[in-house]
Amino acid sequence: MSTAGLGAMIRTWRDRLPPSAAALPVGRARRATGLRREELADLAGMSVDYVVRLEQGRATSPSAQVVASLARALQLTAAERDHLYRLANLVPPADGVISDHIPPGVHRVLTRLGDVAVAVFAADWQLVWWNRGWAALLGDPASSPPRLRNFARDRFPLTPGPPHLARWPVAEQDGDATDAAVVSDLRRVSGRFPGDARLAELIRALTAGNERFAELWATGAVAAHREDHKTIDHPSVGPVEVDCDVLTDGDSELKIVVMTAAPGSDDETRLRLADIAGPPVAVGPPGRD
């Protein structure tokens, strides 16, 4: 097998990434300096068997979604990510298109946030990464199809049913203001990425299928959604009030959403108890790059 082929490069990148960089425990008996295959599989949301087949050259045509997940799990740079796409005979994401890619430096910061509940959304509010603290606080979104893990779709559902990003009730201090902020943020992003097909389809579907979204979209408001205050009705620890802050990483418009409680408050205690209890199922990454 070529040392520059798809499988060999996945193995090379897996071997160079220490488990500590992915917030994984490092045991004394560990032989591998990098990630094990099962660890990469878990981080990328795929089976160990498929990772083995990719590395051995028995699977040579992964989908764009698989390649995007591998690039995030391996913490590749933008150039390395594009190389991985080409090795899989795929066209790398074009400039001017919303990216789900998380730069390695941002990855390192996220994994050092400890028990803070944090998730990363793409510019169109598509969930692309979350940590154990997020899953413990809101429920694990891994069981929802990747396409439906979108905050705007949850705010403005097209069909009746439970949300996909929170497994129990979540209320905002001012729900109308949150609705308006999400819609005005999407309009702002539509000017930043006018050629993105996924964003265009999201706006088309929500405008046609949700009356509230269509009403707010028609106002033409343009703004960024930066902060919120939420009460999460957690089934194990009771209601938890948190501040929700939205940070952005720059040109790619990734949204890093961090939920924290006031220091020394009962809510901070409940937040820690929720984290100790942990998510009901394993966390995992989704999406398109």
Secondary structure, DSSP 8 states (H G I E B T S, - for coil): --TTSHHHHHHHHHHHS-GGGGT----TT---SS--HHHHHHHHTS-HHHHHHHHTTS-----HHHHHHHHHHTT--HHHHHHHHHHTT-----TTS------HHHHHHHHTSTT-EEEEE-TTSBEEEE-HHHHHHH--GGGS-GGG-BHHHHHS-SSSS--SS-SS-EEETTHHHHHHHHHHHHHHHHHHSTT-HHHHHHHHHHHHH-HHHHHHHTTT------EEEEEEEETTTEEEEEEEEEEE-STT--EEEEEE--TTSHHHHHHHHHHHH--SS--------
